[in-house]
């Protein structure tokens, strides 16, 4: 019994050291130093890990909620100060594109955030580390954790550093309207056809559904999109396609 306890204690110490090194690498990746490392660790702890481990730890959902609000405040403030000639509706549409799940997930991938998320085995085996909703939510949780750790000034610098280019690219007429409408006009002009959206999965309870749709253009699957409704999933797919077209990642 004593040997088993010692072995378990040694294993826990090793795991703690490994995690500390991972968090150090994460801080270098996002170029932010946390005073309270436990906040950062919580920010990258998915609910599936908590559910599977049975340990008395907290997931990142509350931090995600906070980070979503902080992100919206910082981006709205930036748009207000730097786009003086724009009306409220135009600012709202730019902000919507900048803080979209697609945009946040792309930034999270650049930061390799998925490598550091603690998640359950089932979620990981189903592709959770690359799932846009998880990546976007984790980035928002990191923002929430940074706000608690270092305050709004540091958080503002972090967010603008990450997203200034996204704001500049969103300042374009292609993002000033409904992305589905913009994409449809593009496809109709080029192919005399319409984009096709197909639901490929639907999961979760009725009050927390998650839909995944694939976007087909000219007979080719271009991207997939996720969202809490079919319409939101289609909007995210259209926005992802527009961003790929602008970035030159796809030729359609």
C-alpha positions in Angstrom: 0.0 0.0 0.0 2.8 2.4 0.9 4.6 1.6 -2.3 1.5 2.3 -4.3 1.0 5.6 -2.6 4.6 6.6 -3.2 4.3 5.6 -6.9 1.2 7.6 -7.3 2.7 10.6 -5.6 5.8 10.4 -7.9 3.5 10.1 -11.0 1.6 13.2 -9.9 4.8 15.1 -9.4 6.1 14.1 -12.8 2.8 15.1 -14.5 2.9 18.4 -12.7 6.4 19.1 -13.9 5.4 18.2 -17.5 2.4 20.4 -17.3 4.5 23.3 -16.0 6.8 23.0 -18.9 3.9 22.9 -21.3 2.5 26.1 -19.9 5.9 27.8 -20.2 5.9 26.9 -23.9 2.4 28.1 -24.3 3.3 31.5 -22.7 6.1 31.8 -25.2 3.8 31.0 -28.0 1.2 33.6 -27.1 4.0 36.0 -25.9 2.3 36.7 -22.5 3.7 36.0 -19.0 1.0 35.0 -16.5 1.6 35.8 -12.8 -1.0 33.2 -11.8 -0.2 30.1 -14.0 -3.3 28.2 -12.6 -5.5 30.7 -14.5 -3.8 29.9 -17.7 -4.1 26.2 -17.0 -7.8 26.5 -16.3 -8.2 28.5 -19.6 -7.0 25.5 -21.6 -8.9 22.9 -19.6 -11.9 21.6 -21.6 -15.0 20.3 -19.9 -14.5 16.9 -21.4 -11.2 16.5 -19.4 -13.0 17.5 -16.1 -15.8 15.0 -16.8 -13.4 12.1 -17.6 -10.9 12.7 -14.9 -13.3 13.0 -12.0 -10.9 15.4 -10.4 -12.0 18.5 -8.4 -10.9 21.0 -11.0 -12.6 23.7 -13.0 -13.0 23.8 -16.8 -12.7 27.0 -18.9 -16.3 27.7 -19.6 -16.7 30.6 -17.1 -13.4 32.1 -18.4 -14.7 31.8 -21.9 -17.8 33.7 -21.0 -15.7 36.5 -19.5 -13.2 36.5 -22.4 -16.0 36.9 -24.9 -17.1 40.1 -23.2 -13.6 41.5 -22.8 -12.9 40.7 -26.5 -16.0 42.5 -27.6 -15.2 45.5 -25.5 -11.6 45.8 -26.8 -12.6 45.4 -30.5 -15.5 47.8 -30.2 -13.3 50.4 -28.6 -10.6 49.9 -31.3 -13.2 50.3 -34.1 -14.8 53.3 -32.4 -11.4 55.1 -32.2 -10.0 54.1 -35.6 -13.0 54.1 -37.9 -14.5 57.5 -37.2 -16.4 57.8 -40.5 -18.2 54.6 -40.1 -21.8 54.3 -38.9 -22.9 52.0 -36.1 -24.2 49.3 -38.5 -20.9 49.2 -40.4 -18.9 48.9 -37.2 -21.1 46.1 -35.9 -20.6 44.1 -39.1 -16.8 44.5 -39.0 -16.8 43.5 -35.4 -19.0 40.4 -36.1 -16.5 39.2 -38.8 -13.5 39.9 -36.5 -14.8 38.0 -33.5 -16.4 35.2 -35.5 -15.7 31.6 -34.6 -13.8 31.1 -37.9 -11.5 34.0 -37.2 -10.8 33.1 -33.6 -10.1 29.5 -34.6 -7.7 30.5 -37.2 -5.8 32.7 -34.7 -5.8 29.9 -32.2 -4.3 27.6 -34.8 -1.5 30.1 -35.5 -0.8 30.1 -31.8 -0.8 26.3 -31.7 -3.3 26.6 -28.9 -4.8 23.1 -29.6 -1.5 21.5 -28.6 -2.0 22.6 -25.0 -5.7 22.0 -24.3 -6.5 19.4 -21.7 -9.4 17.4 -23.0 -11.0 14.0 -22.6 -9.8 11.1 -24.7 -13.2 10.8 -26.5 -13.1 14.4 -27.5 -9.5 14.2 -28.6 -10.1 11.1 -30.7 -13.0 12.8 -32.4 -10.7 15.6 -33.6 -11.4 18.1 -30.8 -7.9 19.7 -31.0 -8.8 21.0 -34.5 -12.5 21.7 -33.9 -13.1 25.4 -34.6 -15.6 25.8 -31.7 -13.2 24.4 -29.2 -10.2 26.5 -30.5 -12.3 29.7 -30.6 -13.7 29.1 -27.1 -10.3 28.4 -25.7 -8.8 31.6 -27.1 -11.7 33.5 -25.5 -10.9 31.7 -22.2 -7.3 32.7 -22.4 -8.4 36.3 -22.9 -10.6 36.0 -19.8 -7.8 34.5 -17.8 -5.4 37.3 -18.9 -7.9 39.9 -17.9 -8.2 38.5 -14.4 -4.4 38.0 -14.2 -3.1 41.3 -15.5 -6.1 43.7 -16.1 -7.6 45.4 -19.1 -4.5 47.4 -20.3 -2.4 44.2 -20.8 -5.4 42.4 -22.2 -6.0 45.2 -24.7 -2.4 45.1 -26.0 -2.6 41.3 -26.3 -5.9 41.3 -28.3 -5.0 44.2 -30.6 -1.6 42.5 -31.3 -3.4 39.4 -32.3 -6.3 40.9 -34.3 -5.2 44.2 -35.9 -4.6 42.4 -39.2 -8.0 40.8 -38.9 -9.6 44.2 -38.4 -7.8 45.6 -41.4 -8.8 42.7 -43.7 -12.4 42.9 -42.4 -12.5 46.5 -43.5 -13.7 45.5 -46.9 -17.1 45.5 -48.6 -17.0 41.7 -48.9 -17.4 41.6 -45.1 -19.8 44.5 -44.7 -22.8 42.3 -45.7 -24.2 38.9 -44.9 -21.3 36.5 -45.9 -23.8 34.1 -47.4 -25.1 36.8 -49.7 -21.6 37.9 -50.6 -20.5 34.4 -51.4 -23.7 33.6 -53.4 -23.1 36.7 -55.6 -19.5 35.6 -56.2 -20.5 32.1 -57.2 -23.4 33.2 -59.4 -21.2 35.6 -61.2 -18.4 33.0 -61.8 -20.4 29.8 -62.3 -24.0 30.8 -62.9 -24.8 28.6 -59.9 -25.5 28.8 -56.2 -23.4 27.5 -53.2 -24.9 24.4 -51.6 -24.9 23.8 -47.9 -25.4 20.3 -46.5 -25.8 19.3 -42.9 -23.3 16.5 -42.2 -23.7 16.2 -38.4 -26.0 17.3 -35.6 -25.1 16.6 -32.0 -25.9 17.7 -28.5 -29.1 18.1 -26.4 -31.9 20.3 -27.8 -30.8 23.3 -25.7 -27.2 23.0 -26.8 -27.1 21.7 -30.4 -24.1 21.9 -32.6 -24.5 21.6 -36.3 -21.8 21.0 -38.9 -22.4 21.8 -42.6 -20.3 21.4 -45.6 -20.2 24.1 -48.3 -20.1 22.8 -51.9 -19.3 25.1 -54.8 -19.3 23.9 -58.4 -19.4 20.3 -57.2 -16.4 20.6 -54.8 -16.5 20.6 -51.0 -14.7 23.8 -50.1 -15.0 24.2 -46.3 -17.1 23.1 -43.3 -18.8 25.3 -40.8 -20.1 24.8 -37.2 -22.7 26.6 -35.2 -25.5 26.3 -32.7 -28.0 26.4 -35.5 -28.1 25.5 -39.2 -28.1 29.1 -40.2 -25.1 30.0 -38.0 -23.2 27.0 -39.3 -23.9 28.1 -42.9 -22.8 31.7 -42.1 -19.5 30.4 -40.6 -18.9 28.2 -43.6 -19.6 31.1 -46.0 -17.3 33.4 -44.0 -14.5 30.8 -43.9 -14.8 30.4 -47.7 -14.6 34.2 -48.3 -11.5 34.4 -46.1 -9.9 31.5 -47.9 -10.6 33.2 -51.2 -9.2 36.5 -50.0 -6.1 34.8 -48.6 -5.6 32.9 -51.9 -5.8 29.5 -50.1 -8.5 28.2 -52.5 -9.1 28.9 -56.2 -12.8 28.8 -57.0 
